Amino acid sequence: MPWDDTTDILTNDRSIDRLSLAAPLLGATGWIDMLSRLVAVDTAPAADRGCELFCDTLRDLFAPLGFGLRRVETPEALCPRGPVISLLGARRTGHPACTIHLPMDTAAAGTGWTREPLALTRQGNRLYGLGTTRCKGAIAALWAALRAADAVGLGLRHDLVLAFTADHGEQRHAGLRHMAGQGLLEGHLLALDGLAAPQIWAGALGALEYEIRISPEQAPGQAPGQALGGSPAEAGGPVLGRLMALREEVAARRSTIPAPPEREGEPLLRPSLRIVSVRASEGRRGGLPSCTITVLRRFTAEEGHHAALAELSAALRDAPAGVTLTGRVLRHMEPVAEPDRGAHAGRWQQALGWGFGFRQEAFRRWGSLAPSPLGFVQQAGLEEILMGGLSRRGQLPRAPDEFTTIEDVEALGRSLLAYLADLPVIPRD
């Protein structure tokens, strides 16, 4: 009926007005003080109880926004190096879900800092501190956006599921994998530890870190420390030869993922095989001699994990007499394939343009050079994964004097407001 149509128009107009009111309020939410609290907590992997204290801080900050964050316990079988901390919370209104993933932990502060890494230092528009670009600054942007939306009564088009993980020091990414495998991540996923750039994230290669161990063969009943006489070092030569041949074969292949702009002359990401290390032991103090070869294999979604592993395992064939060849996977990360092919990627692109001022024609589709733990999320069924964040191109990860800017944090906050606002179309400025 005409009356119903008019009501929808008026509702949309009011939502647009509330969005225009919420965006300028970001600076008044107190997010800089909030970010200072986050930076002051040491969440490096070796920090004693750092992530525990950080979890308490997050609970205090997000509880007034309607999120009862709870700890998700990860089974010991998935995290043999020790407990992995994860937090999960949702705010339910009956709308479709969107999961926002944010890491909690940082790398340890290295050498070269000229400021206190665990204190937020402001110099002009720059905010220095450990974690300001990778994780803690993005948490502040999300918190500010939700506070501003609540302050003006701006309705959201998604029920938000907030997933915080502390997997940086755990190469297995047990917390994120466990939450994905248990179906705790809902809808589609928005990851906020990426770039502040007009990028349409196109995915990432997978990775296998594989160890080949060559040791002398022992006869049944032979005394410890005695072998049949095979030389592991000599046997390593043919194994390395097979790996080098495989490396050439792999280098000729191509991914379907576009390469980032800095890879000039390479339109697509390439799979690769790299010899990380070769170590020989002479078997002193009663031990047996051995040779260990560590390989890093990056593979495409088309190749797949099992095919890449089978190729590496083939290097173990035809062991010379007197030696034993064994292989094992040290680390495994799944590829991310076409995460932007869902229904929400276009809106996120418009939201980034609205928030940061990126021109729509400036957006380019490219993937990550480094493998991503989000491959485990996609493998668990969340195929659509969007990416944003505060890192600027050219900034080195884990560099001393890490910083973000006030403008970038608030631009990310505006992008989140525009994306989440209950509006059919994001307005143009």
N, C-alpha and C positions, 0 to 999 in steps of 0.2 A: 504494500500500500504506500501511497505518497508520504503518509505520516511517518512510516517506518524508515523510508529512504531519508527523509529529512533528519530523523533522529540519528541515523548512522553518520550523516555528514556533520552534524553538530558534535557528536562524540569524537569524531576524528579531528575536528577543528580544536576541540578542547585538549586532545592529546598532543597535537602539534604545539599549542600554546604552552602546555606543561613541559614539553621537551625543550622549548626555547627558554623557559624559566629555569629548568634544571641545570642546563649546561653552564651558565655563568655562576651557579652556586658551588661548583666543584672547588674553587679556591677557598671558599668559606667553610668547608667541611672539617678543616683541621687535619687534612691528610698528611701535611709535612710533619706535624708532631707525631702522628701515628706511624709514619715511615721511620722517624727517629727511634721510636720504641722497637720496631722490628730490627733495624740495623744494629741496635745495642745488644741483641741476643746473638751469641756466637753459635751458628748452626753448621759449622764445618764438621765433617764426619768424625774427627777426633775429639770434638768438644764434649766435655763431660756434662751430660744432661741438657745440652744446648737445645736439641729439638723438643725435648719434654717441656722446657720453659717456653719455647716458641709456640707450642701447641696451646699452652695455657693462655698466652697472649692472644692468639687467634680466636680462641673461644670467647674471651672477654670482649673482643672487638666486634665479632660477628653475631653474638647473641642478641644485642639490641636490634639487629636487622632481621631477626626471625630465624636465624640458623642455629640449630642445636648441634654443633659439631661433635661428632663422636669418633673415638679411636677405632680403627679397623685393625684387628690383629692378623698378622701374616703368619702362616704355618712355618714352623722351624725348618721343615724340609725345603722351603723355598729360600730361606735366608740363613745359610750355615755360618755366615760370618758374624751373626748377631741379630738382635731385634731390628726390624724395620718399622718406622713410625709412619702411619697414614691417618689422615682425618677426612671425614665425610659428613656432609650435612646438606639438607634440602629444605626448600620453602615451597609448600604445595598450595596451589590455587586452582588446579584443574586444567592448566594449560599444558601443551606438549613440553617435554623436558629438554633442557640443554645442559650438558655437563661442562663446567669450566675447570680445567686442570691447571694447577700451579705447583711447582716444586717449592719446598720449604728450605732446603739446605743449600749451602754455598761451598765452594772450594775454600781451603784454608788460605789465609792471607799470605802471599809470598813476599819476597824481598822487593824493595823499590818503592814502597809506600812512603809518601811525604806527609800524609795525614793519618790520623788514627782510623784504622779500617772499621772499627766497631763503634764509631760515633758518626752521626750524620753531620757533615760540614757543608755549610752553604757558602758559595762564592759567586756572587751575581745570580745568574739563573741556574747555575750548576749545583747539584747535590751530590757530594762525594760520600762514598761508604760502600762497604762490602755487600754485594747482593742488590745494589740499587738498579742495575739493568736487567739481570737475569730473572729475578724472582720477586724480591721484596718491593721494588718499585711498582711492579704490575699488581701485586696484592693491594698496595695503596690505591692504585687507580681504580680497581674494582670496588674497593670499600667506599671510595669517594663517590663513585657513580651510583651505587646503591643508596647511600645516604642522601644524595641530591634527589634521586627519584622519589624516595619516601617523603622527603621534605615538601615536595610540590604535588604529591599524590599521582605521580606518573605511573600508570599501569604497565606491566611487563607482559610481553607476548609468550614468554617461556617460564616454566617452573625451573628454577635454577638448582642444579646439583653441584656443590662445590667439593672438589677432590684435591686435597693437599697431600703430597708425598715427599718423602725424604730418601730418595733413591740415589742421590748423586755419588755417594761413596760406595754404593752396592752395584757392581757391574751387572748383576742379574736383573736389576730393576724389579725386585720382588714385590714391592708395595703396589706399584701400578699394575703389574701383571696379575696380581691376586685380585685386585678390585675389578679389573676387566673380566677376568675369568669367572668371577662370582656374579657377574651381571649387575654390579653396583653402579656402573657408569651408564647413564641412560640417554636416550635421544641421539643427538649428535654431539660432538666434542669440540670445544673451543680451547686451544692451548695458548697461554699467554707468556711463553718464554722464548718468543721468536723475535723477528726484526720489526723495527719501526720503519717500514718501507712500503712502496706500492707494489707489493709482491702477492701473487696468487700462489700459495704453496702447493707444489705439484707432487710432493712426496719425497722419499729417500730410498737409497739402496739398503739392502740388508748386509749383515756382516757375520763372518765366522772367524774366530781366533782358534787356530787348530795347532796342536802340539804333536810332533812326531818324535818318538823316543826309540833310539837304536841301542840295543844292549846285547852283550854276548849271550849265546845260548848256553844253558846249563843242562848237563845230563842228569837223569834221575839218580838220586843218592849222592850227587856230587857235593863236596864240602862247600859251605858258603865262602864266597870270595874267589872261587875257582871256576873257570869257564872252559868251553871247548876250544877256544883259541881264535874265534872270529874277531875282526877289528871293527868296532863301531865307527871309527873315524873314516876308514876306507869305505865302509858300506854307505856312509853318508853321501859320498860323491854321486853314485847313480840316483839316489833319492833326490838330491838337489837338481840333477840333470832333468829328471822327469818334471819337477816343479817348475823349472825355468821354461821348459817346453809348454807346460800348461799356462804359464804366465803370458807367453806370446799369443796363445790361442784365445785366452780370456780378453786380452787387450784389443783384439779385433772385433769384439762384440760391442753392442750399444744398448743402452737403456732407452725406454720411451720417455723418460723424464727429462725435460729441458734443463740444461746446465745454467748455473747462475751467471750474471753478466761478467763477473771477473774471469771466467773461463773463456777468454777470447779465442775464437776459432773453433770452439767445441760446442756445437749446438745441443748435444745430448750428453747426459752423464754416462760415464763408462764404468763397467765393472772392472775389477782389478784383482791382482794377486801380488802380495808383497812378502818377501822373506824378512821377518822382523828380527830374528836372531838365530845364530848357530853357536851352540855351546858344546864343548867337548870336555869330558872329565877323564882323568887318568886313572881313577879308581884307587886313590891312596887310602891308607889306614884300613886296609882289608876290604874295601868296597870294589865293585866291578867297574871297569871303564864303561863309559856311555857317551852318546852323542844325542843332543836334543835340538830339533829344528822347530821354530815357531813361525807360523804363517798367518797372515791376515788376508782373508778373502772377502771382498765386497761383491755382492751379487745382486742381480736385478730380480724383480718380481716374476719376470718371464722364466728366468732360470730356476728360481725357487731354492729353498733351503736344502731339500733332499738331494737335488741334482748337484748342487755345489759341494755338498759333503761327500757325495759319491766320487766326484772327480778328485778330491783330496785323498780319499781313502785308496784310490787306485795307485797313488804314489807308493803305497806300501807293498805292492805286489813284487813277486820274484825276489824275495830276500836272499842275499848271498848265504852260503852255507856257514853255519856257526854263529849267526846273529838273529835276533828277533826284532821285528818292527811292530810297534804299537802306536796307535793314534787316539787322541781324545780331544773333545771340544772344550776349550777353556771358556769361551764366551760366544753367545749366539744372540743376534738381534734380527728380527724379521723386517723385510722391506715395507715401505708404505707406498701403496699404489693408487694413484688418482684420488686422493682424499677430497678434492675439490669438485667432484662430479655429482654432488648432491643438490638438494633443493635450496640450501641456505648460503651457498658460496657467493652468489650475486649480491645478496643483501649485505654480507660482511664486507665485500669490496666497496659497496656504496657507503657503508658506515665508516670504514677507514678513510675514505675520501672526505666525508663530512667532518670527521674528527680531526684529522691531520692536515686537511687541505690538499690532499693529493688529487691531481687531475685524473679523471677516469681513463683517459688515453695513455697515462703514464704507467698504468699497471701492466706488469709482465708476469707470465707464468714460469716459475722455475723451482727446482727442487734443492734439497740440502746435500752438500758434499759429505757431511757426517751422517752415519746411521742414526736413527731415532728410535727410542723406546716405544713411540706411539705405534710402531708396527705390531706390537703385541695387542694394543687396543683394537686395531683394525682386524687382526686375526680373530679376536673375540666377538666380532660382529658389528662394531661401530665403524661403519665404512667411511662416513663423512667426518673429516677432521679439518677444522679451520685453524689458522695460525696467525698470531699477532704478538706484539710485545714492544720492548723498549730498546733493544740493542740496535745500534746504528751500524750500517755497513762500514767496514774499516776498523771498527773497534775490536781489539783483540780480546778473546775470552780470558778471564782470570788475570787480566793485566792489572798492575798496581794503579792506585788512584782511580778506581772504577767510579764512574759517575753517570747520572742521568740529568735531565733538565726539567724544570718546572713545566715548561711548555709541553714536553713529550708526555709526562705523566698525565697532565690534564687533557692532552689530545687523545690519549688512549682511553681516559675516562669518558670523553665525549663520544668516542667511537662505540664504546660499550652502551652508553645511553641510547644512541641512535639505533644500534642493532637490536637491543632488547625492548625498546619502546613498543607499546601495543598500537602500532600504526601499520597500515597495509603498505605504505610507501614512505621511504625516508625523504623528508623535504629537502629541496635544494636551497642553499644559502642565497 
